[in-house]
Amino acid sequence: MNLVADGLRKKYGDVQALDGFDLTVAPGVIHGLLGPNGAGKTTAVKALATLIDVDGGTARVAGFDIRNQASQVRRRIGLVGQNAAVDEILGGRQNLVMFGRLYGLSAVDARSRADRLLDMFGLVEAADRAVSTYSGGMRRRLDIAAGFILTPAVLFLDEPTTGLDPRARNEVWASVREVAAAGTTVLLTTQYLDEADQLAARISVMNHGRVVADDTPAVLKRQIGGDRVTVTIAAGESLDQVAERLGAAIGIPAVPDLEAHSLTFEVGSGVAGLSAVVRALDESGITPDDLVLRRPTLDEVFLTLTAAPKETAR
């Protein structure tokens, strides 16, 4: 595994930022790390990137221990933080050459690497323009390129698309996919759940400094229930009567919504369930105003897993 954390702990004063943080990330995949504000995502990234020391636990990144072999870890990772690290006065090529030189590359190798990265991240035409003239998406792509100077084994992306518009986010997503396709393991922290759903092969959900769930997006969604079919009934129809007829025909009780004048059936499997509802409607002679198949979303998973515990009644 390219990244393994076991029981990491970190405390800031009275705040337990990491409280037994565990994580395993396979090589060459995009792994999402989700959690509400204050869950410990950024602290976890800083610890794994050797930017802070931990109070307890162990972790290995690219095969090296983060505490005893920090310098070896740093030579094998890239880090793109929440704030841009590039110089806006310099051009894109100048920025990448500068980073290459800081990483110890010769002038010739730094220029060669910069040219390859500009091509890889679609920035060739803007290579000699000042970064201050770049769009938000272009700056972020340049940021990721800078983190890729030495082709890292592991790339940490800490909320890389915060504040970007949809077009710019799509540009960054394309770049992240290219990085993973090249064989780099990507740990992505984000508060945009659709971003994790789009990019991550596996997702860990954090809360209160520890991982509370870890699986593929599809499995996490199934954990909170099956697919749902919602039937909106015409205003003239009796909701109770239709619910009874359809529920009996399908074998699944309906959940009514009086305000929307609709019925929802949790059908388990979407395609088969939708077909069963359509057959029942046809056999009952009911023409709905609307018929919608809805699958559980990552938003629902997130809210379920990170919900504050209810207070016990006294």
C-alpha positions as CSV (number, residue, x, y, z in Angstrom):
1,M,0.0,0.0,0.0
2,N,1.2,3.5,-0.8
3,L,-0.3,5.1,2.2
4,V,-1.1,3.5,5.6
5,A,-2.0,5.2,8.8
6,D,-2.6,3.4,12.1
7,G,-4.1,5.2,15.2
8,L,-2.7,8.7,14.5
9,R,-3.4,11.1,17.3
10,K,-2.8,14.9,17.4
11,K,-4.0,17.4,20.0
12,Y,-4.0,21.2,19.9
13,G,-4.5,22.4,23.4
14,D,-7.9,20.9,24.5
15,V,-8.9,20.0,20.9
16,Q,-8.3,16.4,19.8
17,A,-7.8,17.0,16.1
18,L,-6.9,13.3,15.4
19,D,-8.2,10.7,17.7
20,G,-7.1,7.3,16.4
21,F,-7.0,8.1,12.7
22,D,-6.7,5.0,10.5
23,L,-6.4,4.9,6.7
24,T,-5.2,2.6,4.0
25,V,-4.9,3.7,0.4
26,A,-4.1,1.4,-2.5
27,P,-1.5,2.4,-5.1
28,G,-2.6,4.4,-8.2
29,V,-6.1,5.3,-7.0
30,I,-8.0,8.5,-6.1
31,H,-9.1,8.1,-2.5
32,G,-11.5,10.7,-1.1
33,L,-11.4,11.9,2.5
34,L,-14.6,13.6,3.6
35,G,-15.8,15.2,6.8
36,P,-17.4,18.3,8.3
37,N,-15.4,21.3,9.2
38,G,-13.2,20.5,12.2
39,A,-13.3,16.7,11.5
40,G,-9.5,16.6,11.2
41,K,-9.1,16.3,7.4
42,T,-6.4,19.0,7.0
43,T,-4.6,17.9,10.1
44,A,-4.5,14.3,8.7
45,V,-3.0,15.5,5.5
46,K,-0.4,17.7,7.2
47,A,0.6,14.8,9.4
48,L,0.9,12.4,6.4
49,A,2.9,15.0,4.5
50,T,5.3,15.4,7.5
51,L,4.3,19.1,8.0
52,I,3.4,18.4,11.6
53,D,4.4,15.8,14.1
54,V,1.8,13.5,15.7
55,D,1.4,12.7,19.3
56,G,0.8,9.0,18.7
57,G,0.3,6.3,16.1
58,T,2.2,5.3,13.0
59,A,2.0,6.0,9.3
60,R,3.9,5.0,6.2
61,V,3.8,7.0,3.0
62,A,5.4,5.5,-0.2
63,G,6.9,2.8,2.1
64,F,8.6,5.3,4.5
65,D,7.7,6.1,8.1
66,I,6.5,9.7,8.5
67,R,8.3,10.3,11.8
68,N,11.6,8.5,11.4
69,Q,12.0,8.9,7.6
70,A,10.4,12.2,7.0
71,S,13.0,13.4,4.4
72,Q,12.4,10.2,2.3
73,V,8.7,10.8,2.5
74,R,9.0,14.4,1.3
75,R,11.0,13.4,-1.8
76,R,8.1,11.1,-2.8
77,I,5.1,13.2,-2.3
78,G,3.4,16.2,-3.8
79,L,1.1,18.5,-1.9
80,V,-1.5,21.0,-3.2
81,G,-3.0,23.0,-0.3
82,Q,-6.1,25.1,-0.1
83,N,-4.3,28.2,-1.1
84,A,-2.3,28.7,-4.4
85,A,1.4,28.3,-4.0
86,V,2.4,29.8,-7.3
87,D,3.9,33.2,-7.9
88,E,1.4,35.4,-9.8
89,I,4.0,37.7,-11.2
90,L,5.9,34.9,-12.9
91,G,4.6,33.0,-15.9
92,G,3.5,29.4,-15.8
93,R,6.8,28.1,-17.2
94,Q,8.8,30.3,-14.9
95,N,6.9,29.0,-11.9
96,L,7.5,25.3,-12.8
97,V,11.2,25.9,-13.6
98,M,11.5,27.6,-10.2
99,F,9.9,24.7,-8.4
100,G,12.1,22.3,-10.3
101,R,15.2,24.1,-9.2
102,L,14.0,24.1,-5.6
103,Y,13.6,20.4,-5.9
104,G,17.2,20.1,-6.9
105,L,16.8,19.6,-10.7
106,S,19.5,21.1,-13.0
107,A,18.4,24.1,-15.1
108,V,18.1,21.9,-18.2
109,D,16.1,19.2,-16.4
110,A,13.9,21.8,-14.8
111,R,13.0,23.4,-18.1
112,S,12.4,20.0,-19.7
113,R,10.2,18.9,-16.8
114,A,8.3,22.3,-16.9
115,D,7.6,21.8,-20.7
116,R,6.2,18.3,-20.1
117,L,4.0,19.4,-17.3
118,L,2.6,22.4,-19.2
119,D,1.6,20.0,-22.0
120,M,0.2,17.4,-19.6
121,F,-2.0,20.0,-17.8
122,G,-3.1,21.9,-21.0
123,L,-1.2,25.1,-20.2
124,V,1.2,25.3,-23.2
125,E,-0.6,28.3,-24.8
126,A,-0.5,30.2,-21.5
127,A,3.0,29.1,-20.5
128,D,4.6,32.6,-20.8
129,R,1.7,34.7,-19.5
130,A,1.8,36.0,-16.0
131,V,-0.2,33.8,-13.6
132,S,-2.2,36.8,-12.6
133,T,-3.9,36.6,-15.9
134,Y,-4.9,32.9,-15.5
135,S,-8.4,31.8,-14.7
136,G,-9.1,30.1,-11.4
137,G,-9.1,26.7,-13.0
138,M,-5.8,27.4,-14.8
139,R,-4.1,28.5,-11.6
140,R,-5.2,25.3,-9.8
141,R,-4.0,23.1,-12.6
142,L,-0.6,24.9,-12.4
143,D,-0.6,24.3,-8.7
144,I,-1.2,20.6,-9.3
145,A,1.5,20.6,-11.9
146,A,3.9,22.2,-9.4
147,G,3.2,19.3,-7.0
148,F,4.0,16.9,-9.7
149,I,7.5,18.1,-10.5
150,L,9.1,14.9,-9.3
151,T,6.3,12.5,-10.3
152,P,5.3,11.8,-6.7
153,A,4.2,8.3,-5.5
154,V,1.5,10.1,-3.5
155,L,-0.2,13.4,-4.2
156,F,-2.2,15.2,-1.5
157,L,-4.9,17.4,-2.7
158,D,-6.5,19.5,0.1
159,E,-9.8,20.9,-1.1
160,P,-8.3,21.8,-4.5
161,T,-11.5,23.3,-6.1
162,T,-12.7,25.5,-3.3
163,G,-14.1,28.7,-4.8
164,L,-13.9,27.6,-8.4
165,D,-16.8,27.8,-10.8
166,P,-18.2,24.6,-12.4
167,R,-16.1,24.9,-15.6
168,A,-12.9,25.4,-13.6
169,R,-13.8,22.5,-11.3
170,N,-14.2,20.2,-14.4
171,E,-10.8,21.3,-15.6
172,V,-9.2,20.4,-12.3
173,W,-11.0,17.1,-12.2
174,A,-9.6,16.2,-15.6
175,S,-6.1,17.0,-14.4
176,V,-6.6,14.9,-11.3
177,R,-7.7,11.9,-13.4
178,E,-4.6,12.2,-15.6
179,V,-2.4,12.2,-12.5
180,A,-4.0,9.0,-11.2
181,A,-3.8,7.4,-14.6
182,A,-0.1,8.1,-14.6
183,G,0.2,5.8,-11.5
184,T,0.2,8.3,-8.7
185,T,-1.9,7.6,-5.6
186,V,-4.1,10.6,-4.9
187,L,-5.6,11.5,-1.4
188,L,-8.3,14.1,-2.0
189,T,-9.9,16.0,0.8
190,T,-13.0,17.9,-0.2
191,Q,-16.3,19.3,1.0
192,Y,-17.9,19.0,-2.4
193,L,-19.5,15.6,-2.2
194,D,-20.2,15.4,-5.9
195,E,-16.5,15.9,-6.5
196,A,-15.7,12.8,-4.4
197,D,-18.4,10.9,-6.1
198,Q,-17.0,11.8,-9.5
199,L,-13.3,11.2,-8.8
200,A,-12.8,8.8,-5.9
201,A,-12.7,5.0,-6.3
202,R,-12.9,4.7,-2.5
203,I,-14.0,7.1,0.2
204,S,-13.2,7.5,3.9
205,V,-15.6,9.6,6.0
206,M,-14.1,11.4,9.0
207,N,-15.8,12.7,12.1
208,H,-14.2,13.9,15.4
209,G,-10.7,13.0,14.3
210,R,-11.3,9.5,13.2
211,V,-12.6,7.5,10.2
212,V,-16.2,6.4,10.8
213,A,-16.7,4.7,7.4
214,D,-14.5,3.5,4.5
215,D,-15.7,1.9,1.3
216,T,-16.6,2.5,-2.3
217,P,-19.1,5.2,-3.0
218,A,-21.7,2.6,-4.2
219,V,-21.4,0.5,-1.0
220,L,-21.6,3.6,1.2
221,K,-24.8,4.7,-0.5
222,R,-26.4,1.2,-0.2
223,Q,-25.7,1.3,3.6
224,I,-28.4,4.0,4.1
225,G,-31.1,2.2,2.1
226,G,-32.1,1.0,-1.4
227,D,-33.2,2.9,-4.4
228,R,-36.5,4.8,-4.2
229,V,-39.3,5.3,-6.7
230,T,-41.5,8.3,-6.2
231,V,-45.0,8.4,-7.8
232,T,-46.8,11.7,-8.0
233,I,-50.5,11.2,-8.1
234,A,-53.0,13.4,-10.0
235,A,-54.8,15.8,-7.7
236,G,-58.2,14.1,-8.2
237,E,-57.0,10.7,-7.0
238,S,-57.2,9.6,-3.3
239,L,-53.6,9.2,-2.0
240,D,-54.7,6.6,0.6
241,Q,-56.5,4.4,-1.9
242,V,-53.7,4.5,-4.5
243,A,-51.2,3.8,-1.8
244,E,-53.1,0.7,-0.7
245,R,-53.6,-0.6,-4.3
246,L,-50.0,-0.1,-5.4
247,G,-48.5,-1.3,-2.1
248,A,-50.5,-4.5,-2.4
249,A,-49.5,-5.0,-6.0
250,I,-45.8,-4.3,-5.5
251,G,-45.5,-5.9,-2.0
252,I,-43.8,-2.8,-0.6
253,P,-45.5,-0.2,1.7
254,A,-45.7,3.3,0.4
255,V,-44.5,6.4,2.2
256,P,-46.9,9.2,1.5
257,D,-46.1,12.8,1.1
258,L,-49.3,14.8,1.5
259,E,-47.9,18.1,0.5
260,A,-46.4,16.7,-2.8
261,H,-49.3,14.3,-3.3
262,S,-46.8,11.6,-3.9
263,L,-45.9,8.0,-2.8
264,T,-42.4,6.7,-2.3
265,F,-41.4,3.1,-2.4
266,E,-38.0,1.8,-1.3
267,V,-37.4,-0.8,-3.9
268,G,-33.9,-2.0,-3.3
269,S,-32.8,-2.5,-6.9
270,G,-33.6,0.5,-9.0
271,V,-34.3,-1.0,-12.5
272,A,-36.3,-4.0,-11.2
273,G,-38.2,-1.8,-8.7
274,L,-39.1,0.8,-11.3
275,S,-40.4,-1.9,-13.6
276,A,-42.5,-3.3,-10.8
277,V,-44.0,0.1,-10.0
278,V,-44.7,0.7,-13.7
279,R,-46.5,-2.6,-14.0
280,A,-48.6,-2.0,-10.9
281,L,-49.6,1.4,-12.2
282,D,-50.6,0.0,-15.5
283,E,-52.6,-2.9,-14.0
284,S,-54.3,-0.5,-11.7
285,G,-55.2,1.9,-14.5
286,I,-53.4,4.8,-12.8
287,T,-51.6,7.4,-14.8
288,P,-49.2,9.3,-12.6
289,D,-48.3,13.0,-13.0
290,D,-44.7,12.1,-12.5
291,L,-42.5,9.0,-11.9
292,V,-38.9,9.3,-10.5
293,L,-36.2,6.8,-9.7
294,R,-33.9,8.2,-7.1
295,R,-30.8,6.5,-5.8
296,P,-29.2,7.4,-2.4
297,T,-26.7,10.2,-2.7
298,L,-23.3,10.7,-1.1
299,D,-24.8,13.8,0.6
300,E,-27.2,11.5,2.4
301,V,-24.4,9.2,3.4
302,F,-22.4,12.1,4.7
303,L,-25.3,13.6,6.7
304,T,-26.1,10.2,8.2
305,L,-22.5,9.3,9.2
306,T,-21.6,12.8,10.6
307,A,-24.9,13.7,12.3
308,A,-24.7,15.0,15.8
309,P,-25.9,12.4,18.3
310,K,-29.4,13.1,19.7
311,E,-29.6,14.2,23.3
312,T,-31.0,11.7,25.7
313,A,-34.3,12.8,27.2
314,R,-34.1,13.5,30.9
